[in-house]
Structure formats: structure tokens, C-alpha cells
Amino acid sequence: MLSDCVAYSRDSEGAFDISVGPLMKVWGFYKGSGHLPHRAEVEAALPKVGYRHIRLDAAAGTVSFDRSGSSWTPAESVRATPWIAWWMF
């Protein structure tokens, strides 16, 4: 599934990006305490976002990132996949 999500991210030129975890954290979405973050928080998170930072190793069955602090968002990946499939076709 992750390889499909990375492909969707690439094909949508980042409109769908599973690596938004750092932004979701500063907005407080992981803890259910959503709030408007300070500009500095968003600016610090942005360099950590981008599907191009995700490294999938199918042979080893691992996921890594080429930037410290990057992360993927599994819940959003699962929820968005049907919409992406509709959008792509």
C-alpha cells in the first residue's frame, strides 16, 4: 500500500502527500487538540514534508526517510486512497 501511496503522491505532483505527518503534528491533529500553530512551527515542519523524502526498500520491507523528522501518515493514506483512485481514473 505504501508504494501505491508514494506513486499517487508522485502522480499528483504532491497534491496528495502521505508525508504530511510533521504538519499534522504542529496543527495538533494527532492528539485531537487541533489549533492554529505559530508561523515558525509551520516553517520548521515544511522542510520535513515531501513524498520525495520517503525511501521504500521492498526487498527488506522497510521504510526510511532522507530527512530527520519526516514521517508518513497512515490513517490519511487509508482514508484518502478511494478518493485518489477516483481522481486518478
C-alpha positions in Angstrom: 0.0 0.0 0.0 2.8 2.5 0.8 4.3 2.1 -2.7 0.8 2.9 -4.1 0.6 6.0 -1.9 4.0 7.2 -2.9 3.0 6.7 -6.6 -0.2 8.7 -6.0 1.9 11.4 -4.4 4.2 11.5 -7.4 1.4 11.3 -10.0 -0.5 14.1 -8.3 2.7 16.2 -8.0 2.3 16.3 -4.3 -1.3 17.3 -4.1 -1.8 14.0 -2.3 1.2 13.6 0.0 1.4 10.9 2.7 4.4 12.6 4.3 2.3 15.4 6.0 2.9 13.9 9.4 5.1 16.8 10.6 2.4 19.4 9.6 -0.3 17.4 11.3 1.7 17.4 14.5 2.1 21.1 14.6 -1.6 21.6 13.9 -2.4 19.2 16.8 -4.3 16.7 14.8 -2.6 13.6 16.3 -3.7 14.4 19.8 -7.1 15.7 18.8 -6.2 19.2 20.1 -6.3 21.0 16.8 -5.1 24.5 17.0 -3.6 27.3 14.8 0.1 26.9 15.0 2.6 29.7 15.0 4.2 30.6 11.7 7.6 29.4 13.0 6.2 26.0 13.8 4.8 25.6 10.2 8.1 26.9 8.7 10.1 24.4 10.8 7.8 21.5 9.7 7.7 22.2 6.0 11.2 21.0 5.1 10.3 17.6 6.7 7.3 17.2 4.3 7.5 15.8 0.8 7.0 12.3 -0.6 10.4 12.6 -2.3 12.0 12.1 1.1 10.4 8.6 1.5 12.7 5.6 0.8 10.9 2.3 0.3 13.0 -0.9 0.2 10.7 -3.6 -1.0 13.3 -6.3 -0.6 14.0 -5.5 3.0 10.4 -4.5 3.7 11.5 -1.2 5.2 10.5 2.5 5.0 13.0 5.3 5.8 13.4 9.0 5.2 16.3 11.0 3.9 15.4 13.9 6.3 15.3 13.7 10.0 11.8 14.3 11.4 9.9 13.2 8.3 7.0 10.8 8.7 4.1 9.4 6.8 0.5 9.5 7.9 -1.0 6.0 7.8 -4.6 7.0 8.7 -4.8 9.6 6.0 -3.3 7.2 3.5 -6.1 4.7 4.1 -8.9 7.3 4.1 -7.7 9.1 1.0 -6.9 6.0 -1.2 -10.5 5.6 -2.5 -10.7 9.3 -3.4 -7.3 9.1 -5.1 -8.4 6.1 -7.1 -11.5 8.1 -8.2 -9.4 11.2 -9.1 -6.7 9.2 -11.0 -9.3 7.4 -13.2 
